[in-house]
């Protein structure tokens, strides 16, 4: 199961944080981001893209955790997963997420993640929900995002006149 998904820039600032398993009261999301970032950023790009952090599982109470990540330009895409997930499958899932974001924003960059966080969440929600993988077909993901965009625009248009809500 996917425990959390993080997108962190090269300076350690989180650009997306989605936690699917509850954190214990002693651990804050900031602690999770800091620990994951330090583990990933300290490794050279020539090393493999998955690792285990000793002590992370005991502090989170999640059991044995693998970090599977990819470093693209200025962003780290990190998935915290349990032992039942395939690391190669998660690497492929990261590629699906990045390609879906790239097609949604036509050459995605860090600013797109900051200023269009709603669309980023739509894309992520089409791929993963509740820590389980829903869809890996990029075309289906993009179609779901387009449909969500239509619904969002339709609800904005209904609210322009204001009369619909007074009745």
C-alpha positions in Angstrom: 0.0 0.0 0.0 1.1 3.5 -0.7 1.5 5.3 2.7 2.3 8.8 1.3 3.3 10.7 -1.8 5.6 13.7 -1.6 6.9 16.1 -4.3 9.7 18.1 -2.8 12.0 20.7 -4.5 15.8 20.7 -4.3 15.7 23.0 -1.3 13.4 20.7 0.7 10.2 22.7 0.3 7.2 20.5 -0.2 5.2 21.1 -3.3 2.7 18.3 -2.8 2.1 16.2 0.3 -0.5 13.4 0.4 -0.6 11.1 3.4 -2.8 8.0 3.2 -1.9 6.4 6.5 -2.3 8.4 9.7 0.9 9.7 11.4 1.4 9.2 15.1 0.8 12.3 17.2 4.5 12.7 17.9 5.3 13.0 14.1 4.3 16.1 12.1 4.1 16.2 8.3 7.1 18.6 8.4 9.1 15.9 10.2 8.2 13.4 7.4 9.2 15.8 4.7 12.5 16.7 6.3 13.4 13.0 6.9 12.5 11.9 3.4 14.2 14.9 1.8 17.4 14.4 3.6 17.5 10.7 2.7 16.9 11.3 -1.0 19.0 14.5 -1.4 22.0 13.0 0.2 22.2 10.2 -2.4 24.0 10.7 -5.7 21.9 10.3 -8.9 24.0 7.2 -9.8 22.5 5.3 -6.9 19.3 3.2 -7.2 16.0 4.9 -6.7 14.7 3.1 -3.7 15.9 2.8 -0.1 14.9 2.0 3.4 15.6 4.5 6.2 16.5 2.8 9.5 14.3 4.1 12.3 11.7 5.6 10.0 9.3 2.7 10.4 9.5 2.8 14.2 8.9 6.5 14.4 6.0 6.4 12.0 4.4 3.2 13.2 3.9 2.1 9.6 6.1 -1.0 9.7 8.9 -1.5 7.2 8.8 1.4 4.7 10.5 1.7 1.3 11.1 5.1 -0.3 10.8 4.9 -4.0 11.8 8.2 -5.7 12.8 9.9 -9.0 14.7 13.1 -9.3 13.5 15.3 -12.2 15.2 18.7 -12.7 14.3 20.5 -9.5 11.8 18.1 -8.0 11.9 14.8 -6.1 8.9 12.6 -6.6 8.8 10.3 -3.6 6.4 7.5 -2.7 6.5 5.9 0.8 5.3 2.4 0.3 5.1 -0.8 2.4 6.9 -4.1 1.6 4.0 -5.4 -0.5 4.5 -2.9 -3.3 6.8 -3.6 -6.2 9.5 -1.0 -6.4 9.7 -1.3 -10.2 5.9 -0.9 -10.3 6.1 2.3 -8.2 8.9 3.7 -10.4 6.6 3.1 -13.4 3.7 4.8 -11.4 6.0 7.8 -10.8 6.6 8.0 -14.6 2.9 7.8 -15.3 2.3 10.7 -12.8 5.1 12.8 -14.3 3.9 12.2 -17.9 0.3 13.0 -16.9 1.4 16.2 -15.3 3.6 17.0 -18.3 0.7 16.6 -20.7 -1.8 18.4 -18.5 0.5 21.5 -18.2 2.4 21.0 -21.5 5.9 20.8 -20.1 5.3 20.9 -16.3 7.5 22.9 -14.0 7.6 23.7 -10.3 5.5 26.8 -10.7 2.7 24.8 -12.2 2.6 22.7 -9.1 2.5 25.9 -6.9 -0.1 27.9 -8.9 -2.3 25.0 -10.1 -2.3 22.7 -7.1 -6.0 21.9 -7.8 -5.2 20.4 -11.2 -2.2 18.5 -9.7 -4.5 17.0 -7.1 -7.0 16.0 -9.9 -4.2 14.2 -11.7 -3.0 12.5 -8.5 -6.6 11.5 -7.5 -7.1 9.9 -10.9 -4.0 7.7 -10.4 -4.1 7.0 -6.6 -6.9 7.0 -4.1 -6.7 6.0 -0.5 -3.2 4.6 -1.0 -4.3 2.2 -3.8 -3.5 2.5 -7.5 -6.6 3.2 -9.5 -5.3 4.0 -13.0 -2.0 3.7 -14.9 -3.3 4.5 -18.4 -2.2 8.1 -19.1 -5.1 8.6 -21.6 -7.7 7.6 -19.1 -6.1 9.8 -16.4 -6.1 12.8 -18.7 -9.7 12.1 -19.7 -10.8 12.1 -16.1 -8.9 15.4 -15.5 -10.7 17.0 -18.5 -14.1 15.8 -17.2 -13.2 17.3 -13.7 -12.3 20.6 -15.4 -15.6 20.7 -17.2 -17.5 20.1 -14.0 -15.5 22.8 -12.3 -16.1 25.3 -15.0 -19.8 24.5 -15.1 -20.1 25.1 -11.3 -18.4 28.4 -11.7 -20.7 29.5 -14.5 -23.8 28.6 -12.4 -22.6 30.8 -9.6 -22.1 33.9 -11.8 -25.7 35.0 -11.8 -26.3 34.1 -8.2 -30.1 33.5 -8.9 -29.7 29.7 -8.8 -28.7 29.7 -5.2 -31.5 32.1 -4.0 -34.4 29.9 -5.2 
